[in-house]
Amino acid sequence: MSYFTQDNPKCHDFLNGAKKALDDPRLQAQLARSLKDGFQKKRLKGMSRLPEYEQLRDRAKAIKAHTVANLDTYLEQFEAQVIAAGGQVHWARDDVEACKIITDICQAVGAKTVTKGKSMISEEIGLNAHLLANGIEPIETDLGEYIIQLRNEPPSHIIAPAFHLSKEQVGETFREHHVNQVQDRDLSEPTTLVHEARAELREKFLNADVGITGANVLVAATGTGVIVTNEGNGDLTQSLPPVHIAVSSIEKVVPTLEDADTLLRLLARTATGQDLSVYTTFFSGAKRADDLDGPREFHMVLLDNRRTELLGGPLQDVLSCIRCGACINHCPIYAKVSGHAYGWVYPGPIGSILTPHFVGVDEANLLPNACTMCGRCEEVCPVRIPLPKLLRTWRGRAFDAGYPGGLARLGLKVWAGLAQRPGLYHVVVRPAVAVLRMMGRLRPFDLPPPQGSTFMQRYKRGER
């Protein structure tokens, strides 16, 4: 499968990916329809139903900051509680170790097929490709992930993997792959598509040898994992097979169930505008003697993958992310180029911070510059991560590493020189603004011309 991996990133193709997205009328229509009129409006409605929303953001920020500062303590507590509940804990330093651990567990029970709940961590480590290479078939059960698996595509959004596709494209995909269905069936309605996917997946749920999920939150005090879904596929994935493997990155841990509740009250509202996701499931260990269902074995895989390198540094705040996708939904760059242009697992502002760390600034130096610095990402982040500040940190590191080069680097040096000499700056800016206004009137450039007076002109007139 052609999923992006750390060994095969394509972030350096951002400009080509962006151009391809801009030239795709179906994609542009889908983005316009689903972002502003979808996620953004739903988030505002969700906030309006929660008067204490801003106070919850402050509390969530404090919870994540405290946990990250004491990460070793809470991870050890979480491990002890998982073991006490009959589970096994596996520590993975990187994607290679994580894939090997999961594959070894599957092979130990003779697994041929595994069902999977949506997990960005499994995308990060390239798990599906690794399982296939070892003779194990992974079956994505989240509807969006199922669709893109059929299409052999990576996700374009962290909470809506098939966000880039219209229902017509989904229908075309189902006709191509669901060959046992009547070919002239009506696939024009979303409910029909959902029912067909459900029918195709039902037997796969029942026959899977292993179920693999992610975890949205880990609770140190109880050894509990939490997953949120809107389809119930996560519940079936973790409870029907005899073995359940949960894989999570280490920063998902919080101290208590009350802390988890605070994050959950924010997560769905910020992501999709819901008060809570349709299914919010807590799991602790393997099936006990008096349980009606559940796995005979439970394995918790905790992934570092260079996250501990961020501790104590200028990028530490990124470890507070709860993966709601709000920064992506409100980013003007993502709104035009979608997720695949970013070339790896995490798109948008959060991806432009995470990806250079994971795959290297040489590969991903373009991403921190794919930003207008409008600040909307920080404005909507439920845990108040200073995303523009972190993006500027990566811009500085990229510049120190020699990116950009050539004329672009020369241009930045000229700009820096002007910015340090206000008198010269104003002399140069006046004709530059006039040129921009002229260019804005010319169709080939398609640029909005500068409006009104400059800041200094308005300031001198007493406008405040």
C-alpha positions as a Markdown table, in Angstrom:
| # | Residue | x | y | z |
|---|---|---|---|---|
| 1 | Met | 0.0 | 0.0 | 0.0 |
| 2 | Ser | 1.2 | 3.5 | -0.8 |
| 3 | Tyr | 0.8 | 5.0 | 2.7 |
| 4 | Phe | 3.3 | 7.6 | 3.6 |
| 5 | Thr | 5.9 | 6.4 | 6.1 |
| 6 | Gln | 8.8 | 7.9 | 7.9 |
| 7 | Asp | 11.1 | 6.1 | 5.5 |
| 8 | Asn | 9.1 | 7.4 | 2.5 |
| 9 | Pro | 7.8 | 10.9 | 3.2 |
| 10 | Lys | 6.8 | 13.2 | 0.4 |
| 11 | Cys | 6.7 | 16.5 | 2.3 |
| 12 | His | 9.2 | 18.0 | -0.1 |
| 13 | Asp | 6.5 | 17.8 | -2.8 |
| 14 | Phe | 4.3 | 20.2 | -0.9 |
| 15 | Leu | 4.3 | 22.8 | -3.7 |
| 16 | Asn | 3.4 | 20.2 | -6.3 |
| 17 | Gly | 0.8 | 18.7 | -4.0 |
| 18 | Ala | -0.7 | 22.1 | -3.4 |
| 19 | Lys | -0.9 | 22.9 | -7.1 |
| 20 | Lys | -2.5 | 19.6 | -7.8 |
| 21 | Ala | -5.1 | 20.3 | -5.1 |
| 22 | Leu | -5.8 | 23.8 | -6.3 |
| 23 | Asp | -6.3 | 22.5 | -9.9 |
| 24 | Asp | -8.9 | 19.9 | -8.7 |
| 25 | Pro | -12.4 | 21.4 | -9.0 |
| 26 | Arg | -14.1 | 18.5 | -7.2 |
| 27 | Leu | -11.7 | 18.8 | -4.2 |
| 28 | Gln | -12.1 | 22.5 | -4.0 |
| 29 | Ala | -15.9 | 22.2 | -4.0 |
| 30 | Gln | -15.7 | 19.5 | -1.2 |
| 31 | Leu | -13.4 | 21.7 | 0.9 |
| 32 | Ala | -15.6 | 24.8 | 0.5 |
| 33 | Arg | -18.7 | 22.8 | 1.4 |
| 34 | Ser | -17.4 | 20.9 | 4.4 |
| 35 | Leu | -15.1 | 23.3 | 6.3 |
| 36 | Lys | -16.8 | 26.6 | 6.7 |
| 37 | Asp | -20.4 | 25.3 | 6.5 |
| 38 | Gly | -19.5 | 22.1 | 8.3 |
| 39 | Phe | -16.9 | 21.8 | 11.0 |
| 40 | Gln | -16.6 | 25.6 | 11.7 |
| 41 | Lys | -20.3 | 26.2 | 12.2 |
| 42 | Lys | -20.8 | 23.1 | 14.2 |
| 43 | Arg | -17.9 | 24.0 | 16.5 |
| 44 | Leu | -19.5 | 27.4 | 17.2 |
| 45 | Lys | -22.9 | 25.8 | 18.0 |
| 46 | Gly | -21.2 | 23.2 | 20.3 |
| 47 | Met | -19.4 | 26.0 | 22.2 |
| 48 | Ser | -22.6 | 28.0 | 22.5 |
| 49 | Arg | -24.2 | 25.1 | 24.5 |
| 50 | Leu | -21.4 | 25.1 | 27.1 |
| 51 | Pro | -21.2 | 28.4 | 29.0 |
| 52 | Glu | -18.1 | 27.3 | 30.8 |
| 53 | Tyr | -16.2 | 26.4 | 27.6 |
| 54 | Glu | -13.4 | 28.9 | 28.1 |
| 55 | Gln | -12.9 | 27.8 | 31.7 |
| 56 | Leu | -12.7 | 24.2 | 30.6 |
| 57 | Arg | -10.0 | 25.2 | 28.1 |
| 58 | Asp | -7.9 | 26.7 | 30.9 |
| 59 | Arg | -8.4 | 23.6 | 33.0 |
| 60 | Ala | -7.5 | 21.3 | 30.1 |
| 61 | Lys | -4.4 | 23.3 | 29.3 |
| 62 | Ala | -3.3 | 23.0 | 33.0 |
| 63 | Ile | -4.0 | 19.2 | 33.0 |
| 64 | Lys | -1.9 | 18.6 | 29.9 |
| 65 | Ala | 0.9 | 20.9 | 31.1 |
| 66 | His | 1.1 | 19.2 | 34.5 |
| 67 | Thr | 1.0 | 15.7 | 32.9 |
| 68 | Val | 3.7 | 16.4 | 30.4 |
| 69 | Ala | 5.9 | 17.8 | 33.1 |
| 70 | Asn | 5.4 | 14.6 | 35.1 |
| 71 | Leu | 5.1 | 12.2 | 32.2 |
| 72 | Asp | 7.3 | 9.4 | 33.6 |
| 73 | Thr | 5.4 | 9.3 | 36.9 |
| 74 | Tyr | 2.0 | 8.9 | 35.2 |
| 75 | Leu | 3.1 | 6.4 | 32.6 |
| 76 | Glu | 4.5 | 4.2 | 35.3 |
| 77 | Gln | 1.3 | 4.5 | 37.3 |
| 78 | Phe | -0.7 | 3.7 | 34.1 |
| 79 | Glu | 1.5 | 0.6 | 33.4 |
| 80 | Ala | 1.0 | -0.7 | 36.9 |
| 81 | Gln | -2.8 | -0.4 | 36.7 |
| 82 | Val | -3.0 | -2.1 | 33.3 |
| 83 | Ile | -1.1 | -5.0 | 34.6 |
| 84 | Ala | -3.3 | -5.2 | 37.7 |
| 85 | Ala | -6.3 | -5.3 | 35.4 |
| 86 | Gly | -4.9 | -8.4 | 33.6 |
| 87 | Gly | -3.3 | -6.6 | 30.6 |
| 88 | Gln | 0.2 | -6.5 | 29.2 |
| 89 | Val | 2.1 | -3.3 | 28.5 |
| 90 | His | 4.7 | -3.0 | 25.7 |
| 91 | Trp | 7.0 | 0.0 | 25.3 |
| 92 | Ala | 8.0 | 0.9 | 21.8 |
| 93 | Arg | 10.9 | 3.4 | 21.1 |
| 94 | Asp | 9.9 | 3.9 | 17.5 |
| 95 | Asp | 7.8 | 2.8 | 14.6 |
| 96 | Val | 9.9 | -0.2 | 13.9 |
| 97 | Glu | 9.6 | -1.6 | 17.4 |
| 98 | Ala | 5.9 | -0.8 | 17.6 |
| 99 | Cys | 5.2 | -2.7 | 14.4 |
| 100 | Lys | 7.3 | -5.7 | 15.5 |
| 101 | Ile | 5.5 | -5.8 | 18.8 |
| 102 | Ile | 2.1 | -5.8 | 17.3 |
| 103 | Thr | 3.0 | -8.3 | 14.5 |
| 104 | Asp | 4.6 | -10.7 | 17.1 |
| 105 | Ile | 1.4 | -10.6 | 19.2 |
| 106 | Cys | -0.7 | -11.4 | 16.1 |
| 107 | Gln | 1.6 | -14.2 | 14.9 |
| 108 | Ala | 1.6 | -15.7 | 18.4 |
| 109 | Val | -2.1 | -16.3 | 18.2 |
| 110 | Gly | -2.0 | -17.4 | 14.5 |
| 111 | Ala | -3.9 | -14.3 | 13.3 |
| 112 | Lys | -4.8 | -14.0 | 9.7 |
| 113 | Thr | -7.1 | -11.0 | 9.8 |
| 114 | Val | -7.3 | -8.1 | 12.2 |
| 115 | Thr | -10.0 | -5.4 | 12.4 |
| 116 | Lys | -8.8 | -1.9 | 13.2 |
| 117 | Gly | -10.4 | 1.1 | 14.7 |
| 118 | Lys | -9.3 | 4.5 | 13.4 |
| 119 | Ser | -5.8 | 5.3 | 14.8 |
| 120 | Met | -3.5 | 8.0 | 13.6 |
| 121 | Ile | -0.7 | 6.3 | 15.6 |
| 122 | Ser | -1.1 | 3.2 | 13.4 |
| 123 | Glu | -0.8 | 5.5 | 10.4 |
| 124 | Glu | 2.2 | 7.1 | 11.9 |
| 125 | Ile | 4.0 | 3.8 | 12.3 |
| 126 | Gly | 2.9 | 2.4 | 8.9 |
| 127 | Leu | 1.2 | -0.5 | 10.6 |
| 128 | Asn | -1.0 | -1.7 | 7.8 |
| 129 | Ala | 1.8 | -2.1 | 5.3 |
| 130 | His | 3.9 | -4.0 | 7.9 |
| 131 | Leu | 1.0 | -6.4 | 8.7 |
| 132 | Leu | 0.4 | -7.1 | 5.1 |
| 133 | Ala | 4.1 | -7.8 | 4.5 |
| 134 | Asn | 3.9 | -10.5 | 7.3 |
| 135 | Gly | 0.8 | -12.2 | 5.8 |
| 136 | Ile | -1.8 | -10.6 | 8.1 |
| 137 | Glu | -4.7 | -8.7 | 6.5 |
| 138 | Pro | -5.7 | -5.4 | 8.3 |
| 139 | Ile | -9.3 | -4.4 | 7.8 |
| 140 | Glu | -10.2 | -0.8 | 8.6 |
| 141 | Thr | -13.6 | -0.5 | 10.2 |
| 142 | Asp | -14.0 | 3.3 | 10.6 |
| 143 | Leu | -16.1 | 4.3 | 7.5 |
| 144 | Gly | -13.6 | 6.9 | 6.4 |
| 145 | Glu | -10.6 | 4.7 | 6.9 |
| 146 | Tyr | -12.4 | 1.8 | 5.2 |
| 147 | Ile | -13.1 | 4.0 | 2.1 |
| 148 | Ile | -9.5 | 5.2 | 1.8 |
| 149 | Gln | -8.2 | 1.7 | 2.3 |
| 150 | Leu | -10.3 | 0.5 | -0.6 |
| 151 | Arg | -8.8 | 3.4 | -2.6 |
| 152 | Asn | -5.2 | 2.8 | -1.4 |
| 153 | Glu | -4.9 | 6.4 | -0.2 |
| 154 | Pro | -3.7 | 7.9 | 3.1 |
| 155 | Pro | -6.0 | 9.9 | 5.3 |
| 156 | Ser | -6.4 | 13.6 | 4.4 |
| 157 | His | -7.7 | 14.7 | 7.9 |
| 158 | Ile | -7.0 | 13.4 | 11.4 |
| 159 | Ile | -10.7 | 13.0 | 12.4 |
| 160 | Ala | -12.3 | 12.6 | 8.9 |
| 161 | Pro | -9.9 | 10.4 | 6.9 |
| 162 | Ala | -12.0 | 10.6 | 3.7 |
| 163 | Phe | -12.7 | 14.3 | 4.0 |
| 164 | His | -11.4 | 15.0 | 0.5 |
| 165 | Leu | -14.0 | 12.8 | -1.2 |
| 166 | Ser | -17.5 | 13.5 | -2.2 |
| 167 | Lys | -20.3 | 11.0 | -1.8 |
| 168 | Glu | -20.2 | 10.5 | -5.6 |
| 169 | Gln | -16.6 | 9.4 | -5.4 |
| 170 | Val | -17.4 | 7.1 | -2.5 |
| 171 | Gly | -20.2 | 5.5 | -4.6 |
| 172 | Glu | -17.7 | 5.0 | -7.4 |
| 173 | Thr | -15.3 | 3.3 | -5.1 |
| 174 | Phe | -18.0 | 1.0 | -3.7 |
| 175 | Arg | -19.1 | 0.0 | -7.2 |
| 176 | Glu | -15.5 | -0.9 | -8.0 |
| 177 | His | -14.8 | -3.0 | -4.9 |
| 178 | His | -18.1 | -4.4 | -3.8 |
| 179 | Val | -18.4 | -6.7 | -6.7 |
| 180 | Asn | -21.1 | -9.0 | -5.2 |
| 181 | Gln | -23.6 | -6.2 | -5.0 |
| 182 | Val | -26.1 | -5.3 | -7.7 |
| 183 | Gln | -24.3 | -3.0 | -10.1 |
| 184 | Asp | -27.2 | -0.6 | -10.9 |
| 185 | Arg | -28.1 | 0.0 | -7.2 |
| 186 | Asp | -28.7 | 3.5 | -6.0 |
| 187 | Leu | -25.7 | 4.9 | -4.1 |
| 188 | Ser | -26.7 | 8.6 | -4.2 |
| 189 | Glu | -27.5 | 8.9 | -0.5 |
| 190 | Pro | -25.0 | 8.8 | 2.4 |
| 191 | Thr | -27.3 | 6.5 | 4.4 |
| 192 | Thr | -27.2 | 4.0 | 1.5 |
| 193 | Leu | -23.4 | 4.1 | 1.5 |
| 194 | Val | -23.3 | 3.5 | 5.2 |
| 195 | His | -25.6 | 0.5 | 5.1 |
| 196 | Glu | -23.6 | -1.0 | 2.3 |
| 197 | Ala | -20.3 | -0.6 | 4.2 |
| 198 | Arg | -21.9 | -2.0 | 7.3 |
| 199 | Ala | -23.1 | -5.1 | 5.4 |
| 200 | Glu | -19.6 | -5.6 | 3.9 |
| 201 | Leu | -17.9 | -5.3 | 7.3 |
| 202 | Arg | -20.3 | -7.4 | 9.4 |
| 203 | Glu | -18.6 | -10.8 | 8.8 |
| 204 | Lys | -15.2 | -9.3 | 9.1 |
| 205 | Phe | -16.0 | -8.1 | 12.6 |
| 206 | Leu | -17.2 | -11.5 | 13.6 |
| 207 | Asn | -14.3 | -13.4 | 12.1 |
| 208 | Ala | -11.4 | -11.2 | 13.1 |
| 209 | Asp | -8.6 | -12.9 | 15.1 |
| 210 | Val | -7.3 | -9.7 | 16.6 |
| 211 | Gly | -8.8 | -6.2 | 17.1 |
| 212 | Ile | -6.5 | -3.1 | 17.1 |
| 213 | Thr | -7.6 | 0.3 | 18.3 |
| 214 | Gly | -6.0 | 3.5 | 19.3 |
| 215 | Ala | -6.8 | 5.5 | 22.4 |
| 216 | Asn | -7.9 | 9.1 | 22.7 |
| 217 | Val | -7.0 | 9.3 | 26.4 |
| 218 | Leu | -5.2 | 7.0 | 28.9 |
| 219 | Val | -6.0 | 7.3 | 32.6 |
| 220 | Ala | -3.1 | 6.7 | 35.0 |
| 221 | Ala | -5.1 | 6.2 | 38.2 |
| 222 | Thr | -7.1 | 3.3 | 36.8 |
| 223 | Gly | -5.2 | 1.9 | 33.8 |
| 224 | Thr | -8.2 | 2.8 | 31.6 |
| 225 | Gly | -8.1 | 3.6 | 27.9 |
| 226 | Val | -10.8 | 5.7 | 26.2 |
| 227 | Ile | -11.8 | 5.7 | 22.6 |
| 228 | Val | -14.4 | 8.0 | 21.0 |
| 229 | Thr | -16.3 | 7.0 | 17.8 |
| 230 | Asn | -19.5 | 7.9 | 16.0 |
| 231 | Glu | -20.1 | 4.5 | 14.4 |
| 232 | Gly | -19.5 | 1.9 | 17.2 |
| 233 | Asn | -16.8 | 0.2 | 15.2 |
| 234 | Gly | -14.3 | 0.7 | 18.0 |
| 235 | Asp | -16.5 | -1.2 | 20.4 |
| 236 | Leu | -16.9 | -4.1 | 18.0 |
| 237 | Thr | -13.2 | -4.1 | 17.2 |
| 238 | Gln | -12.1 | -4.3 | 20.9 |
| 239 | Ser | -14.8 | -6.6 | 22.2 |
| 240 | Leu | -15.5 | -9.3 | 19.6 |
| 241 | Pro | -12.0 | -10.7 | 18.8 |
| 242 | Pro | -10.2 | -12.8 | 21.4 |
| 243 | Val | -7.2 | -10.4 | 21.5 |
| 244 | His | -7.4 | -6.6 | 21.8 |
| 245 | Ile | -4.3 | -4.5 | 21.1 |
| 246 | Ala | -4.5 | -0.8 | 21.9 |
| 247 | Val | -1.7 | 1.4 | 20.5 |
| 248 | Ser | -1.2 | 4.9 | 21.8 |
| 249 | Ser | 1.5 | 7.6 | 22.0 |
| 250 | Ile | 2.8 | 8.3 | 25.5 |
| 251 | Glu | 1.5 | 11.9 | 25.8 |
| 252 | Lys | -2.2 | 10.7 | 25.8 |
| 253 | Val | -2.0 | 9.9 | 29.5 |
| 254 | Val | -3.8 | 12.0 | 32.1 |
| 255 | Pro | -3.8 | 11.5 | 35.9 |
| 256 | Thr | -7.5 | 10.8 | 36.7 |
| 257 | Leu | -10.9 | 10.0 | 35.3 |
| 258 | Glu | -12.0 | 13.5 | 36.2 |
| 259 | Asp | -9.2 | 14.9 | 34.0 |
| 260 | Ala | -10.3 | 12.6 | 31.2 |
| 261 | Asp | -13.8 | 13.9 | 31.6 |
| 262 | Thr | -12.6 | 17.5 | 31.1 |
| 263 | Leu | -10.8 | 16.6 | 27.9 |
| 264 | Leu | -13.8 | 14.6 | 26.6 |
| 265 | Arg | -16.1 | 17.6 | 27.2 |
| 266 | Leu | -13.9 | 19.6 | 24.9 |
| 267 | Leu | -12.9 | 17.0 | 22.3 |
| 268 | Ala | -16.1 | 16.4 | 20.4 |
| 269 | Arg | -17.4 | 19.9 | 20.8 |
| 270 | Thr | -14.2 | 21.3 | 19.3 |
| 271 | Ala | -13.9 | 18.6 | 16.6 |
| 272 | Thr | -17.5 | 18.1 | 15.3 |
| 273 | Gly | -19.7 | 20.3 | 17.5 |
| 274 | Gln | -21.2 | 17.3 | 19.3 |
| 275 | Asp | -21.7 | 17.4 | 23.1 |
| 276 | Leu | -20.1 | 13.9 | 23.1 |
| 277 | Ser | -19.3 | 11.5 | 20.4 |
| 278 | Val | -22.0 | 8.9 | 19.9 |
| 279 | Tyr | -19.8 | 6.2 | 21.5 |
| 280 | Thr | -17.4 | 7.0 | 24.3 |
| 281 | Thr | -15.9 | 3.7 | 25.5 |
| 282 | Phe | -13.7 | 3.0 | 28.5 |
| 283 | Phe | -11.7 | -0.2 | 28.5 |
| 284 | Ser | -9.6 | -1.7 | 31.3 |
| 285 | Gly | -7.7 | -5.0 | 30.8 |
| 286 | Ala | -8.9 | -8.3 | 29.5 |
| 287 | Lys | -12.2 | -10.0 | 30.1 |
| 288 | Arg | -12.9 | -11.0 | 33.7 |
| 289 | Ala | -14.8 | -14.0 | 34.9 |
| 290 | Asp | -18.1 | -12.2 | 35.4 |
| 291 | Asp | -17.9 | -10.1 | 32.2 |
| 292 | Leu | -20.4 | -10.9 | 29.4 |
| 293 | Asp | -17.9 | -10.1 | 26.6 |
| 294 | Gly | -14.5 | -8.8 | 25.9 |
| 295 | Pro | -11.1 | -10.1 | 24.8 |
| 296 | Arg | -9.2 | -13.0 | 26.5 |
| 297 | Glu | -6.0 | -11.0 | 26.0 |
| 298 | Phe | -5.4 | -7.3 | 26.3 |
| 299 | His | -2.1 | -5.6 | 25.1 |
| 300 | Met | -1.3 | -1.9 | 25.5 |
| 301 | Val | 1.5 | -0.6 | 23.2 |
| 302 | Leu | 2.9 | 2.7 | 24.3 |
| 303 | Leu | 4.9 | 4.5 | 21.6 |
| 304 | Asp | 7.6 | 7.2 | 22.2 |
| 305 | Asn | 8.8 | 7.8 | 18.6 |
| 306 | Arg | 11.0 | 10.7 | 19.6 |
| 307 | Arg | 8.3 | 12.4 | 21.7 |
| 308 | Thr | 10.5 | 12.4 | 24.8 |
| 309 | Glu | 13.0 | 14.5 | 22.8 |
| 310 | Leu | 10.5 | 17.3 | 22.9 |
| 311 | Leu | 10.3 | 17.4 | 26.7 |
| 312 | Gly | 11.8 | 20.5 | 28.2 |
| 313 | Gly | 12.4 | 22.2 | 24.8 |
| 314 | Pro | 10.7 | 25.0 | 22.9 |
| 315 | Leu | 8.3 | 22.6 | 21.2 |
| 316 | Gln | 7.1 | 20.8 | 24.3 |
| 317 | Asp | 3.6 | 22.4 | 24.1 |
| 318 | Val | 2.8 | 20.3 | 21.1 |
| 319 | Leu | 2.5 | 17.3 | 23.3 |
| 320 | Ser | -0.7 | 18.8 | 24.8 |
| 321 | Cys | -2.5 | 18.2 | 21.5 |
| 322 | Ile | -5.7 | 16.1 | 21.9 |
| 323 | Arg | -6.1 | 15.5 | 18.1 |
| 324 | Cys | -9.5 | 17.3 | 17.8 |
| 325 | Gly | -8.6 | 18.7 | 14.3 |
| 326 | Ala | -9.9 | 22.2 | 15.1 |
| 327 | Cys | -6.6 | 23.9 | 13.9 |
| 328 | Ile | -6.9 | 22.0 | 10.6 |
| 329 | Asn | -10.6 | 22.9 | 10.2 |
| 330 | His | -9.8 | 26.7 | 10.6 |
| 331 | Cys | -6.6 | 26.9 | 8.6 |
| 332 | Pro | -6.9 | 28.9 | 5.4 |
| 333 | Ile | -4.0 | 26.9 | 3.8 |
| 334 | Tyr | -5.5 | 23.5 | 4.5 |
| 335 | Ala | -8.8 | 24.9 | 3.2 |
| 336 | Lys | -7.2 | 25.3 | -0.2 |
| 337 | Val | -4.8 | 22.4 | -0.4 |
| 338 | Ser | -6.4 | 19.7 | 1.8 |
| 339 | Gly | -4.4 | 17.0 | 3.6 |
| 340 | His | -2.5 | 15.1 | 1.0 |
| 341 | Ala | -0.4 | 18.1 | 0.0 |
| 342 | Tyr | 1.4 | 18.0 | 3.4 |
| 343 | Gly | 2.9 | 14.7 | 2.4 |
| 344 | Trp | 2.7 | 12.8 | 5.7 |
| 345 | Val | 0.2 | 11.6 | 8.3 |
| 346 | Tyr | -0.5 | 14.9 | 10.1 |
| 347 | Pro | -1.7 | 17.9 | 8.0 |
| 348 | Gly | -2.5 | 21.5 | 8.8 |
| 349 | Pro | -0.9 | 23.6 | 11.5 |
| 350 | Ile | -0.4 | 20.6 | 13.9 |
| 351 | Gly | 1.2 | 18.6 | 11.1 |
| 352 | Ser | 3.5 | 21.5 | 10.2 |
| 353 | Ile | 4.9 | 21.3 | 13.7 |
| 354 | Leu | 4.9 | 17.5 | 14.2 |
| 355 | Thr | 6.2 | 16.4 | 10.8 |
| 356 | Pro | 9.5 | 18.3 | 10.8 |
| 357 | His | 10.3 | 16.6 | 14.1 |
| 358 | Phe | 9.4 | 13.1 | 13.0 |
| 359 | Val | 10.8 | 13.1 | 9.4 |
| 360 | Gly | 13.4 | 15.9 | 9.6 |
| 361 | Val | 13.6 | 19.5 | 8.7 |
| 362 | Asp | 15.5 | 18.6 | 5.5 |
| 363 | Glu | 12.4 | 16.8 | 4.2 |
| 364 | Ala | 9.7 | 19.0 | 5.7 |
| 365 | Asn | 11.1 | 22.5 | 5.8 |
| 366 | Leu | 8.4 | 23.8 | 3.5 |
| 367 | Leu | 5.6 | 23.0 | 5.9 |
| 368 | Pro | 6.2 | 25.6 | 8.7 |
| 369 | Asn | 6.1 | 28.2 | 5.9 |
| 370 | Ala | 2.8 | 27.0 | 4.6 |
| 371 | Cys | 1.1 | 29.4 | 7.0 |
| 372 | Thr | -0.3 | 32.9 | 6.9 |
| 373 | Met | 0.3 | 33.4 | 10.7 |
| 374 | Cys | -3.3 | 34.5 | 11.0 |
| 375 | Gly | -3.5 | 32.9 | 14.4 |
| 376 | Arg | -6.8 | 31.1 | 14.0 |
| 377 | Cys | -5.3 | 27.8 | 14.9 |
| 378 | Glu | -4.3 | 29.0 | 18.4 |
| 379 | Glu | -7.6 | 30.8 | 18.8 |
| 380 | Val | -9.6 | 27.6 | 18.4 |
| 381 | Cys | -7.2 | 25.1 | 20.0 |
| 382 | Pro | -9.1 | 23.7 | 23.0 |
| 383 | Val | -5.9 | 23.4 | 25.1 |
| 384 | Arg | -4.5 | 26.7 | 23.9 |
| 385 | Ile | -1.3 | 25.5 | 22.2 |
| 386 | Pro | 0.6 | 28.5 | 20.9 |
| 387 | Leu | 0.8 | 27.0 | 17.4 |
| 388 | Pro | 2.0 | 30.1 | 15.6 |
| 389 | Lys | 4.9 | 30.4 | 18.1 |
| 390 | Leu | 5.9 | 26.8 | 17.5 |
| 391 | Leu | 5.7 | 27.3 | 13.7 |
| 392 | Arg | 8.0 | 30.3 | 14.0 |
| 393 | Thr | 10.4 | 28.0 | 16.0 |
| 394 | Trp | 10.5 | 25.6 | 13.0 |
| 395 | Arg | 10.9 | 28.5 | 10.5 |
| 396 | Gly | 14.0 | 29.6 | 12.5 |
| 397 | Arg | 15.4 | 26.1 | 12.5 |
| 398 | Ala | 14.8 | 25.6 | 8.8 |
| 399 | Phe | 16.5 | 28.9 | 8.1 |
| 400 | Asp | 19.5 | 27.9 | 10.2 |
| 401 | Ala | 19.6 | 24.6 | 8.3 |
| 402 | Gly | 19.9 | 26.6 | 5.0 |
| 403 | Tyr | 16.2 | 26.6 | 3.9 |
| 404 | Pro | 15.1 | 28.3 | 1.9 |
| 405 | Gly | 18.1 | 28.9 | -0.3 |
| 406 | Gly | 18.8 | 30.9 | -3.4 |
| 407 | Leu | 16.7 | 34.0 | -4.2 |
| 408 | Ala | 14.2 | 33.3 | -1.4 |
| 409 | Arg | 17.0 | 33.4 | 1.2 |
| 410 | Leu | 18.4 | 36.6 | -0.3 |
| 411 | Gly | 14.9 | 38.1 | -0.2 |
| 412 | Leu | 14.5 | 37.2 | 3.5 |
| 413 | Lys | 17.8 | 38.9 | 4.3 |
| 414 | Val | 16.8 | 42.0 | 2.4 |
| 415 | Trp | 13.5 | 42.0 | 4.2 |
| 416 | Ala | 15.3 | 41.6 | 7.6 |
| 417 | Gly | 17.6 | 44.5 | 6.7 |
| 418 | Leu | 14.6 | 46.8 | 5.9 |
| 419 | Ala | 12.7 | 45.8 | 9.0 |
| 420 | Gln | 15.6 | 47.0 | 11.1 |
| 421 | Arg | 15.7 | 50.4 | 9.4 |
| 422 | Pro | 12.2 | 52.0 | 9.7 |
| 423 | Gly | 13.0 | 55.1 | 7.6 |
| 424 | Leu | 14.2 | 53.1 | 4.6 |
| 425 | Tyr | 11.4 | 50.5 | 5.1 |
| 426 | His | 8.7 | 53.2 | 4.6 |
| 427 | Val | 10.5 | 54.6 | 1.6 |
| 428 | Val | 10.5 | 51.2 | -0.1 |
| 429 | Val | 7.0 | 50.1 | 1.0 |
| 430 | Arg | 5.1 | 53.0 | -0.6 |
| 431 | Pro | 6.0 | 52.1 | -4.2 |
| 432 | Ala | 5.7 | 48.4 | -3.4 |
| 433 | Val | 2.1 | 48.9 | -2.3 |
| 434 | Ala | 1.4 | 50.7 | -5.5 |
| 435 | Val | 2.8 | 47.8 | -7.5 |
| 436 | Leu | 0.7 | 45.3 | -5.6 |
| 437 | Arg | -2.4 | 47.3 | -6.2 |
| 438 | Met | -1.6 | 47.4 | -9.9 |
| 439 | Met | -0.9 | 43.6 | -9.9 |
| 440 | Gly | -4.2 | 43.0 | -8.1 |
| 441 | Arg | -6.1 | 44.5 | -11.0 |
| 442 | Leu | -4.4 | 42.2 | -13.5 |
| 443 | Arg | -6.3 | 39.0 | -14.1 |
| 444 | Pro | -3.3 | 36.7 | -14.5 |
| 445 | Phe | -2.1 | 37.4 | -10.9 |
| 446 | Asp | -5.5 | 36.8 | -9.2 |
| 447 | Leu | -4.2 | 38.7 | -6.1 |
| 448 | Pro | -6.4 | 40.8 | -3.8 |
| 449 | Pro | -5.0 | 44.4 | -3.9 |
| 450 | Pro | -4.0 | 46.1 | -0.7 |
| 451 | Gln | -6.9 | 48.1 | 0.7 |
| 452 | Gly | -6.9 | 51.6 | 2.3 |
| 453 | Ser | -3.9 | 53.3 | 3.9 |
| 454 | Thr | -0.9 | 51.8 | 5.6 |
| 455 | Phe | -0.9 | 51.3 | 9.4 |
| 456 | Met | 1.5 | 54.2 | 10.0 |
| 457 | Gln | -0.6 | 56.6 | 7.8 |
| 458 | Arg | -3.7 | 55.7 | 9.8 |
| 459 | Tyr | -1.8 | 55.9 | 13.1 |
| 460 | Lys | -0.6 | 59.5 | 12.3 |
| 461 | Arg | -4.2 | 60.5 | 11.5 |
| 462 | Gly | -5.1 | 59.4 | 15.0 |
| 463 | Glu | -7.1 | 56.3 | 14.0 |
| 464 | Arg | -6.9 | 53.7 | 16.8 |
